[in-house]
Amino acid sequence: MTDKMSSEAQHLFLSRLDAGATVATIEIMRGVDDAEILHIETLPSHRRQGLAQSLLAEAFDWARQHQRQAVWLEVRAGNDAAINLYRKTGFVQISTRKRYYADGEDALVMKYTL
Ligand SMILES: CC(C)(COP(=O)(O)OP(=O)(O)OC[C@H]1O[C@@H](n2cnc3c(N)ncnc32)[C@H](O)[C@@H]1OP(=O)(O)O)[C@@H](O)C(=O)NCCC(=O)NCCS
């Protein structure tokens, strides 16, 4: 497994590669005081191997290096895999955005304090 990283002052895009192919990615962006996870995904063939958890840990390090206070995200209320991942990583649910998605599903707003 290898890594590919693209980092600017405001933005980090990090991938894990297996035999040259991208198998997991995360994208995080800085706000004024905090940071936000824009995207995280692992290929089905590579799930439950700790890849997303390790990408989140690196994203937290990047946010700390930029003196952020917290990392925020929104997740579909029915996305049990992602919600379990975030809870296991230390995110807590702060609020719910009713019918946030175009199909009417609620979003949970979650926060990780750095
Ligand atoms: C959510 C997702 C990113 C998890 O990726 P992953 O690399 O498989 O996650 P990890 O292996 O790091 O899992 C860490 C922990 O998260 C939880 N978890 C992950 N997938 C889970 C699942 N399908 N069911 C229940 N818990 C799950 C578990 O607690 C797991 O620890 P464990 O394997 O020791 O039990 C992946 O399922 C995915 O890409 N889903 C589609 C895209 C998506 O929904 N992204 C999030 C949008 S907000």
PDBQT file of the ligand as one rigid body, heavy atoms in Angstrom, charges set to zero:
ROOT
HETATM    1  C1  LIG A 201     -17.733   4.449   5.432  1.00  0.00    +0.000 C 
HETATM    2  C2  LIG A 201     -16.469   3.920   4.755  1.00  0.00    +0.000 C 
HETATM    3  C3  LIG A 201     -15.649   5.118   4.258  1.00  0.00    +0.000 C 
HETATM    4  C4  LIG A 201     -15.651   3.102   5.766  1.00  0.00    +0.000 C 
HETATM    5  O1  LIG A 201     -14.422   2.747   5.140  1.00  0.00    +0.000 OA
HETATM    6  P1  LIG A 201     -13.493   1.535   5.684  1.00  0.00    +0.000 P 
HETATM    7  O2  LIG A 201     -12.136   1.745   5.124  1.00  0.00    +0.000 OA
HETATM    8  O3  LIG A 201     -14.162   0.250   5.418  1.00  0.00    +0.000 OA
HETATM    9  O4  LIG A 201     -13.505   1.817   7.267  1.00  0.00    +0.000 OA
HETATM   10  P2  LIG A 201     -12.520   1.182   8.366  1.00  0.00    +0.000 P 
HETATM   11  O5  LIG A 201     -12.036  -0.161   7.927  1.00  0.00    +0.000 OA
HETATM   12  O6  LIG A 201     -11.479   2.209   8.702  1.00  0.00    +0.000 OA
HETATM   13  O7  LIG A 201     -13.537   0.980   9.576  1.00  0.00    +0.000 OA
HETATM   14  C5  LIG A 201     -13.296   1.527  10.856  1.00  0.00    +0.000 C 
HETATM   15  C6  LIG A 201     -14.514   1.244  11.722  1.00  0.00    +0.000 C 
HETATM   16  O8  LIG A 201     -15.687   1.861  11.160  1.00  0.00    +0.000 OA
HETATM   17  C7  LIG A 201     -16.847   1.027  11.436  1.00  0.00    +0.000 C 
HETATM   18  N1  LIG A 201     -17.389   0.473  10.195  1.00  0.00    +0.000 N 
HETATM   19  C8  LIG A 201     -16.833   0.574   8.957  1.00  0.00    +0.000 A 
HETATM   20  N2  LIG A 201     -17.627  -0.043   8.054  1.00  0.00    +0.000 NA
HETATM   21  C9  LIG A 201     -18.684  -0.539   8.735  1.00  0.00    +0.000 A 
HETATM   22  C10 LIG A 201     -19.842  -1.282   8.340  1.00  0.00    +0.000 A 
HETATM   23  N3  LIG A 201     -20.062  -1.637   7.055  1.00  0.00    +0.000 N 
HETATM   24  N4  LIG A 201     -20.744  -1.605   9.284  1.00  0.00    +0.000 NA
HETATM   25  C11 LIG A 201     -20.556  -1.252  10.557  1.00  0.00    +0.000 A 
HETATM   26  N5  LIG A 201     -19.456  -0.562  11.010  1.00  0.00    +0.000 NA
HETATM   27  C12 LIG A 201     -18.551  -0.205  10.095  1.00  0.00    +0.000 A 
HETATM   28  C13 LIG A 201     -16.329  -0.106  12.305  1.00  0.00    +0.000 C 
HETATM   29  O9  LIG A 201     -16.404   0.326  13.665  1.00  0.00    +0.000 OA
HETATM   30  C14 LIG A 201     -14.887  -0.221  11.850  1.00  0.00    +0.000 C 
HETATM   31  O10 LIG A 201     -14.050  -0.837  12.794  1.00  0.00    +0.000 OA
HETATM   32  P3  LIG A 201     -13.953  -2.454  12.799  1.00  0.00    +0.000 P 
HETATM   33  O11 LIG A 201     -13.754  -2.908  11.384  1.00  0.00    +0.000 OA
HETATM   34  O12 LIG A 201     -12.758  -2.708  13.699  1.00  0.00    +0.000 OA
HETATM   35  O13 LIG A 201     -15.253  -2.942  13.378  1.00  0.00    +0.000 OA
HETATM   36  C15 LIG A 201     -16.827   2.967   3.558  1.00  0.00    +0.000 C 
HETATM   37  O14 LIG A 201     -17.812   2.043   3.989  1.00  0.00    +0.000 OA
HETATM   38  C16 LIG A 201     -17.341   3.671   2.314  1.00  0.00    +0.000 C 
HETATM   39  O15 LIG A 201     -16.538   4.061   1.444  1.00  0.00    +0.000 OA
HETATM   40  N6  LIG A 201     -18.668   3.868   2.205  1.00  0.00    +0.000 N 
HETATM   41  C17 LIG A 201     -19.234   4.539   1.019  1.00  0.00    +0.000 C 
HETATM   42  C18 LIG A 201     -18.898   6.016   1.009  1.00  0.00    +0.000 C 
HETATM   43  C19 LIG A 201     -19.438   6.704   2.239  1.00  0.00    +0.000 C 
HETATM   44  O16 LIG A 201     -20.518   6.420   2.735  1.00  0.00    +0.000 OA
HETATM   45  N7  LIG A 201     -18.648   7.685   2.744  1.00  0.00    +0.000 N 
HETATM   46  C20 LIG A 201     -19.035   8.481   3.890  1.00  0.00    +0.000 C 
HETATM   47  C21 LIG A 201     -19.908   9.599   3.463  1.00  0.00    +0.000 C 
HETATM   48  S1  LIG A 201     -20.262  10.714   4.816  1.00  0.00    +0.000 SA
ENDROOT
TORSDOF 0
